[in-house]
Amino acid sequence: MVEAKSIWMDGKLVPWMEANVHILTHTLHYGNGVFEGMRAYKTSKGMAIFRLQEHTKRLLNSAKIVAIEVPYSQSELEKAQIEVIKDNDFKNNAYVRPLVYLGYGAMGVYHKNAPVRVAIAAWEWGAYLGEEGLEKGIEVKTSSFVRNPAKSLFGKAKACGNYLNSQMAKYEAISCGYEEALLLDENGMIAEGSGECFFIVRDGVIITPPNDVSLESITQDSVIKIAKDLGFEVQRRNITRDEVYIADEAFFTGTAAEVTPISSLDKRIIGSGTRGEVTKKLQEAYFDVVYGRNPKYSHWLTYID
């Protein structure tokens, strides 16, 4: 990780290396906390955060789901994120990570006696799955881990504890020589990647699963809207693993992953084994949007003065 200058903690900016917490921080032990991930892009008009309002709203929704009362309003959190970007004066694209967590002051599983803390960090970060992956695609493995079922955990919350499931799936995939994991739901249908939404293309139709057990993805929503504007038919329906094997194209989307092609799943080559034409068009259109080159979507960008 590339260190930055400062991190916002509970209403004030502190030096990066001084943004510390106590070892008995409640979230560290029990996993109840929520976070967001968003990107700030270096556009021709300066730094701009992509879909700041939607990400901040989802952060607050996540906190509501896991019964954490956030001591800041959406407006205050948005201003704080802008302040972090300004203060760090990034020269390249950055990733923004707001975190609502339970701090030091109470132990035990019951969480309501622990103080609520809020931090916002940002740092320069390139392509999550590699620059080469954006062009050539990545190799993916179907995970032996099932996505957290809705009867067990809250899939609509971007909660810290949910990501142990993702972490183990990612570890397994990389240990087996792949670059990313694809998780099924408890019914054997494709859910999502370890931190990305999943799409396939068949006969020119773009298909992506419903969010029954996964996060309501802002990037997935963005790509669906962009695809429809480009004239593509988009279907939201269940996808089986074997349907992916015979798809023409497949790709992941996410704040970190952006639009990343998938070259193979479980050693079955997908399509031509590289970035397909539909994926390429969506990828180029997506980057036009986030870099401010498509005025239709200018409302998705919050420019930093």
N, C-alpha and C positions, 0 to 999 in steps of 0.2 A: 504494500500500500504506500502511496505517495502522501507523506504528511502535509497538512495544510497549516495555516497560521492559527486559526481559532475555531472554537466550537461554542455554540450557544447552549447554555445550561441554566434552566430555571430563571430566564429573564435577563441574562447578561452574557456577554462574550468572555470566554476565558481562553488562555493559551492552550494550544492543542495538547501538549504534554501534561497539562494540569487539569484536564477534564477527567477526573477520577471519581470512583465510587468506593464505598466501604465493602469489605469482603462479605459482610452479612446483608448485603442488598437483597431484598426479598425476591426479585425477579431472577437473580442469579441462581437461587436455590430451587424455585418452584415454577419458573417458566412463564409466569403471567405478565406479559407486556405486549405492546403492539408497536409496529413500526411501518414506515413507508419507504419507498424507493422511487426517486424521480431523477430525471436528467436535466441538466442545464447545458444548452448548446451555444457554441460560439458562432453566432449568426453575423451577417453583414451589418446588422444594426446593433451589435453588441450581444452580451450574454442574455439568454432567454430560458426560463424554466418551462418545460413542457407539461401542460395540463396541471398546473399548480393547484387550482381550486378543487379539481376532482380528486387528486391525490390527498389533499388535506381533509376533504370531506370523508374520504374512505378511512383515514386515520382515526377520525372522531367516531365514525361508525364502528370500527373495529374495537375501540375502547368501550363503547356502549355495550357491545356484544359480550365482552369479557368482564363487564361490571367494574370498569375503572372510570372514575369521574375526572376528566381532564380539567385542570385549573386555568386553561386558556381558551379563548374563543377561536373560531376558524380564522377570523380576520387577524387576530394577534399572531397566530401560528404562521399564516402566510407572510406577514410582515417580518417575522423572525427569520424565515427561510431566505427571504430577499436580503435581509441584513447579513446573514452568513455568507451569501454569494458575494455581496459587495465587499465585505471586510477581507475576504480571502483573495480577492482580485485575481481570479484564475485566468491563465493564459490559454488554456485548452478546455475542452468539454469537461464537465464535472458531474458527479453523482451526488445527490442530496439524500441524507438518511435522517429523518425525524424519528425519535424513539420516545415512547411514553412507557415508563417503567415504575415499579414499586421499589422504593428505596429502603434505606436502613431505618430501623425503629421498631420492627416487630418480626417475630419468627413464628413458624407454624403454618399449616396449610391455609387456614382462613386468612384472606388477604386484605380485608377492608380496614384493618388497623394500621396497615403500612402506608407511609406517605407516598403520594404520587409525584413523580419527578418527570421532567421533560427535557430532552436534549436534541439538538439538531447539529449534525456534522455534515461536511461536504468535502470532497476531495476529487482530484483529477483522475479520471478512469476511462480507459479506452474500451474497445470491444470486449464484452464479457466472455464470449466464446471464441475469441481470437479474430484478428483481421482477416486471416486466410479463410476462416470458417464462414465469414460473410459472403465470400465468393464461391468457394468450392464445396461448402457444406460440411457437416459434422457427422460422425458415426455415433449412433444411439443404441442403447440396450434397453429392452423391456425389463423393468425392475422386478425383483422377487418380492419387493415391498408393495403393499396395496396402499393407495391414497387413503388418508384418514377418513373413515366413513362418517356420514352426517349424524349418525346415532351415537358417535363417540366424541367427536370434537367439532368445533365451529369452523367450517370451511370458508365462511364469508368474512371471517376476521383474519387480518394479516397479523397473526399472533406469534410471538416468539416461540412458544412451545410447539406449535404446528410444524416448525421447520426441522425438528429432529427427524421426522419422517423423510423430509427432503434430503437432509444431510446424509442419512444412511443410504438412501437410494443413489445419491451422487457418488458417495464413497465406493459403493459396490460397482457402479458403472466404470469409474476410472480405474479401480483395481483390476477389472477384467479387460482393460485395454480400450475402453470406449471413452467418448468425450462427454456424454450426457445420458441421463436416465429418462425413461418414459414410464409413468406409473399408470396402472389400471385402477378402476374403482372395484368395490367389493363384488360387483356383478360381472367383472371381466371386461368392461368397456373402458376405453382410453379416457383417462381423467386429464392429465397434464404432465409436463416435465417437472423436474425438481424445483424449478422456479420460473417456468414459462408456460404459456398456453400453446396449444398444438393445432395445426391445420394440415389438411391434405388437399390436393387438387386431383379431381378425376373428370376427364372429358371436359375440361374448361370450367368446371364448377368447383368453387371453394367451399370446403366443409370443415366445420370446427365443432367440438362437443359442447353441450350445455354446461353451465357452471353448477351442476347439482352438488358436487363435493369439492369444488375448487373456488378460488377467489374470483370475484367479479372483476375481471381484468380490465384496466383502463387502456392498455396497449391493444389488447384483443378488440375492444370496442372501437379504438381508433382505426385499426387495420380493416375491420368490417366496413366501417363508413367509407374509408378510402377506396376499398375494393368495389363497393356499390357505385361510387362516383365514377370509377373507371369502366363501369358497365358489366362487371362480373356478377353472376348469380352466386349468392352466399347462402349456404344451408347450415342450420344449427341442429345437429342430430348426433346420435351415438355412432361411434366408430369402433370397429373391432380391430384387433391387432393384425389379423390376416388381410383386412382391407387395406391397411397401410402398405403391406408388402407389394400389393398390386396397384398402388396409387401411381399417378404420373409424377407427382411432386409432393413434398412434405416440408414444413418449416415450423420453427418455433417463433413466438413473439413474446416480448416482455420489455419492461423498462431497461433492464440490463442487457438482455439478448437482442433487443431491437427486432429486426427481422432476419433470422438466421436459418439458412437452408439445411435440410437434413439429407445427407447423401445415402445413408443406409440405416436400416433397423434390424437388429439381430442378424447382421451379415447378409441380409437381403438388400440388394441394390435397389434403390427407389428411382424409377424413371431412368434418366441417363447417368445417374450417380453423381451429379453435380447440380448447381443451381439451375432450376427450370425457368422457363420464360415467364410464367405467371408470377413466380416468386420474385424474379428480377424486376418485373414491372412494379410489384407492390413495394419491394424494397426501395427502389428509386423514388417512388411516389411518397413513401413514408419519410425518407430523408429530405425530400423537398419540403414537406410539411414542417418537420422539426427544425430545419434550418431557415424557416421563414420565407421559402421561395414560392409558396403557394398561398396567395392572399386570401383564398376562401377559408383557410383554417388559421388565420392570424389570431383569432380569439382563443386558440389553444395555447398561445405563447404569452408569457409574462416577461416583458423586457425589463432588464435591470438598468436603471438610469446611471 
